[in-house]
Amino acid sequence: MKFGRYSYFDGGLFELILLSIGGFIMTVFTIGILYPWALCLVYGWKINHTVIEGHRMHFDGTGLELFGNWIKWFLLSIITIGIYSFWVNIKLEDWKAKHTTFVN
């Protein structure tokens, strides 16, 4: 372990609750269409408030980018009679990782 390096999370509970409720409302009132935006909102908040070994993380993904993938994954799931849906969570985690970097 290097001296002076530390990891922590500096987000607050109240902010997370508000974002989660807002994301839920966005999703419900648009019948799921804004789910990618809600997901990016909450996930981005979590990542942007995380510091690992002294390096703050940053999430640069957008709901619009995720929406395009969401549609593609949805169509592939329909075409494969649901089989592709087993890969959707893996694809989502891959997409998140590709849009997560260290600031420092």
WOURCOR-V345633 format. One record per backbone hydrogen bond with DSSP energy under -0.5 kcal/mol. CO is the residue of the C=O (numbers start at 1). NH is the residue of the N-H. If there is no record, write none. Layout:
# WOURCOR-V345633
{{CO;NH} {CO;NH}}
This chain:
# WOURCOR-V345633
{{2;5} {6;54} {8;51} {12;16} {13;17} {14;18} {15;19} {16;20} {17;21} {18;22} {19;23} {20;24} {21;25} {22;26} {23;27} {24;28} {25;29} {26;30} {27;32} {28;31} {30;33} {32;35} {34;38} {35;39} {36;40} {37;41} {38;42} {39;43} {40;44} {41;45} {42;46} {43;47} {44;48} {45;49} {46;49} {47;50} {49;10} {50;57} {51;8} {52;55} {54;56} {55;52} {56;103} {58;101} {62;66} {63;67} {64;68} {65;69} {66;70} {67;71} {68;72} {69;73} {70;74} {71;75} {72;76} {73;77} {74;78} {75;79} {76;80} {77;82} {78;81} {80;83} {82;85} {83;86} {84;87} {84;88} {85;89} {87;91} {88;92} {89;93} {90;94} {91;95} {92;96} {93;97} {94;98} {95;99} {96;99} {97;100} {99;60} {101;58}}
